[in-house]
Amino acid sequence: MVIMILKGYYLRVNKIFQKTFQTFTGLRGFACLCVILFHLTDPPTLYNYPFLNCIAFLRLPAFIQFGLRWVDLFFILSGFVLTLKYIKNDHGNYLRNRVYRIFPLHLLILILFIITNHDSDYVDPRRFSLDTLPSNLLLVQSWIYDMRTTWNYPAWTLSSEWFLYLMFTFLVFFKKKSWVSEKVFLGTLSGILLLLISVGPFSYGILNPNLIHMDSRDFILGILLAMLSDHLWVKKIAGRLMFFWSSLILVYGLFYFEKLTQLSFGFGALVLGIYANQEKMRTWRGGLLLSRIGQMSFSLYLWHIFLLEKLAPSFFGWAPIVAVCSYFLILFLTSYLSYLFIETWLYNKLKAISSSESLG
């Protein structure tokens, strides 16, 4: 009975999903898997959870060994998609929708950490310190400290993204000024991007050098690419499948030869290639499995460390392959339910309540 209810609800949710911006769903799913596998095979993780060595023993490709760099793609996609939705199409309630999108699940997992956590983190005792809890609640920990002070480790990217959402609000406000033409806006973005590339990370200061600086660079690159995506000359170049395949080979080559600092531009070319060729790729884009993973990638990303840290002690003594399969089964089931009831149902409820209040 429960399975029938969930299946029926999923079908209704899927109709909503089909109306949303889904061009990059398969790519987002693949990137999410690479980041998760990177975290699971990171040496400190293997030291604490030996059963994961059955994954590490595999000959993992470079794009998983350096899987953390796929986070750069998330920021490029974020800037790209937000620009198409809120700058080019002038949709309202941008910041409110972003709050409803990221905070409910973040706060739920943070509360679970507060309830279940009793030990200090072995890497940085500040991680579970009450001193860093307020900044984690407000998602500003990456602005003040560094990623090691994030209670739910993957949420450091949410902190950076929250900073970028606020910055994007000012960019939207700036773009809507009557005297700001598209050329002025593109020139301003290009200047900011060049500045971020040329000066390198800031040495010290309230803005964490290793997070906000690089994330801002990728986010602005995504905005710039989205603004250029409908230009005729860009369509002519990027709208060929050869451009997509070339960008894919470029990304693989940058991983293989460990040219990681240039990956953002490879990711940017890949995003532009997928967007420009979306009609040609409609039937095979990402594959069905990756598309479904991409749908719930936000939940997968936020849940995977919490579930690993809380469930792993129960797996000691199990056959490694059984423990790993059990972990992934629980992770995918939890993320699926989280996607249905928090990312979708609760998100739509909050939007409906806000809309009714504004009308009243």
BAMARDO-551674 format. One record per residue (C-alpha): x, y, z; residue in three letters. Coordinates in steps of 0.5 Angstrom, whole numbers, plus 500, padded with zeros to 3 digits. Layout:
// residues N
XYZALA
...
***
This chain:
// residues 360
500500500MET
506505502VAL
509503495ILE
503505491MET
502511495ILE
509513494LEU
509511486LYS
503515485GLY
506521489TYR
512521485TYR
508521478LEU
505527480ARG
511530482VAL
514528476ASN
509532472LYS
511538475ILE
519536474PHE
517536467GLN
515543467LYS
522545470THR
529547467PHE
531540466GLN
537541461THR
542539465PHE
539534470THR
543528467GLY
550532468LEU
548534475ARG
547527477GLY
553525474PHE
557530477ALA
553529484CYS
556521484LEU
563523482CYS
563528488VAL
560523493ILE
565517490LEU
570522492PHE
568523499HIS
567516500LEU
574514497THR
578520501ASP
584517505PRO
581520512PRO
574517510THR
578510508LEU
582511515TYR
575512519ASN
571507515TYR
575501512PRO
569498509PHE
569503504LEU
576500501ASN
572496497CYS
571502493ILE
578505493ALA
581498491PHE
577499484LEU
582503479ARG
578509479LEU
578514473PRO
581521474ALA
574525474PHE
573521481ILE
580521484GLN
579529483PHE
572529484GLY
571535489LEU
572539482ARG
565537480TRP
563542485VAL
566548480ASP
561545475LEU
555546480PHE
557553481PHE
557554474ILE
550551473LEU
547555478SER
549562475GLY
547559468PHE
540557470VAL
539563475LEU
540568469THR
536564464LEU
530564469LYS
531571473TYR
535575468ILE
532573461LYS
525571463ASN
524576469ASP
521571474HIS
519574480GLY
520572488ASN
527570486TYR
530570493LEU
524567497ARG
524561492ASN
532560493ARG
530560501VAL
525555500TYR
529551496ARG
536550500ILE
534552508PHE
529547509PRO
533540508LEU
539544510HIS
536545517LEU
533538518LEU
540535517ILE
543540522LEU
538539527ILE
539531526LEU
547533527PHE
545537533ILE
541531536ILE
545525535THR
552528535ASN
556527541HIS
564527539ASP
568533536SER
571532529ASP
578529529TYR
580534523VAL
578540526ASP
574541533PRO
571547531ARG
566543527ARG
561541532PHE
563547537SER
557551539LEU
561557537ASP
560555530THR
553553530LEU
550560529PRO
554561523SER
552554520ASN
544556522LEU
545562517LEU
549559512LEU
555564513VAL
560559516GLN
564559509SER
564567509TRP
567567516ILE
571560517TYR
572555512ASP
569548510MET
572544516ARG
567548521THR
561546517THR
557541521TRP
554538515ASN
560538511TYR
557538504PRO
553544506ALA
560549505TRP
557549498THR
551552500LEU
554557504SER
558559498SER
552559494GLU
547563499TRP
553568498PHE
552568491LEU
545568491TYR
545575495LEU
550577490MET
546575484PHE
540580487THR
544586486PHE
546584479LEU
539583477VAL
537590480PHE
543593477PHE
541589470LYS
534592471LYS
537600471LYS
534603465SER
541606463TRP
545599463VAL
545596456SER
546589455GLU
553591453LYS
554594459VAL
552589463PHE
556584459LEU
562588460GLY
561589468THR
561581468LEU
567580464SER
571585468GLY
569582475ILE
571575472LEU
578577469LEU
579581476LEU
577574480LEU
582570475ILE
588575475SER
588577483VAL
588569485GLY
585568492PRO
585573497PHE
590572503SER
586573509TYR
579577511GLY
572575512ILE
571572506LEU
574565506ASN
580565500PRO
579558498ASN
571558498LEU
568565496ILE
573567491HIS
573561487MET
566560487ASP
564567485SER
569566479ARG
565560477ASP
558563478PHE
560569474ILE
562565469LEU
556561468GLY
552568468ILE
556570463LEU
555564459LEU
548564459ALA
548572457MET
552570451LEU
548563449SER
543566445ASP
547570441HIS
547568434LEU
555567433TRP
555563440VAL
549559437LYS
553558430LYS
559555434ILE
556552440ALA
550549436GLY
554543433ARG
555536436LEU
562537435MET
563542440PHE
559538445PHE
564532444TRP
570537444SER
568540450SER
567533453LEU
574531451ILE
577537454LEU
574536461VAL
576529461TYR
583531458GLY
584536464LEU
582531469PHE
587526466TYR
593531466PHE
591534472GLU
590541469LYS
585542475LEU
586550475THR
583550468GLN
577545469LEU
572551470SER
573553463PHE
572546460GLY
566546465PHE
563552462GLY
564550455ALA
561543456LEU
555547459VAL
554551453LEU
555545449GLY
549542452ILE
545548452TYR
546549445ALA
545542443ASN
539541447GLN
534539442GLU
539534438LYS
540531445MET
533531448ARG
532523447THR
539521450TRP
541527454ARG
544524461GLY
540517460GLY
534515464LEU
538513470LEU
543519471LEU
536524470SER
533521476ARG
539521480ILE
540529477GLY
533530480GLN
534528487MET
542530487SER
541536492PHE
538531497SER
544526495LEU
549531496TYR
546533503LEU
545527506TRP
551522504HIS
556525509ILE
551525515PHE
548518513LEU
555515513LEU
558518519GLU
551515523LYS
550509520LEU
558507519ALA
559504526PRO
553499525SER
557496519PHE
563494522PHE
564487522GLY
560486516TRP
562484509ALA
565490506PRO
561489499ILE
554488503VAL
556494508ALA
557499501VAL
551496498CYS
547497504SER
549504505TYR
548506498PHE
541503498LEU
539507505ILE
542513501LEU
538513495PHE
532511499LEU
533517504THR
534522498SER
528519494TYR
523521500LEU
527527501SER
526529494TYR
519528494LEU
517531501PHE
522536502ILE
524539496GLU
518538492THR
512538497TRP
514542502LEU
517547497TYR
511548493ASN
507549500LYS
511554502LEU
511558495LYS
503557496ALA
503560503ILE
507566501SER
503567495SER
496567499SER
499572504GLU
501576498SER
494576495LEU
491577502GLY
***
